[in-house]
Amino acid sequence: MFDCGTDKNSSEVNSISVLVLLPRYLVDTWRELREAIRQNKAAIDDMVRVRVEKELCLRGLSTPFRLFSLPKCTLRADYILEYHYSLKPV
């Protein structure tokens, strides 16, 4: 989800939220899932980055992904990895 602020017709993006639905059937417990994510975090981050960059281009949004930082990434109890990107301070 891309947040463009109050002007919904704007091509400038203020923040980005990404929900990664994780497969429950690959692990038996939430703790095993957490450990698997720790081991594969860099690869997961790269997949999310590639997808966000592709979506920014497809939607014609003008804010490049390199202007965003990742202040929060949360593993939720419902097996969803939640990324919140925000613009880097100027």
Secondary structure, 3 states (H helix, E strand, C coil): CEECCCCCCCCCCCEEEEEEECCHHHCCCHHHHHHHHHHHHHHHHHHHHHHHHHHHHHCCCCCCHHHEEEEEEEECCCCEEEEEEEECCC
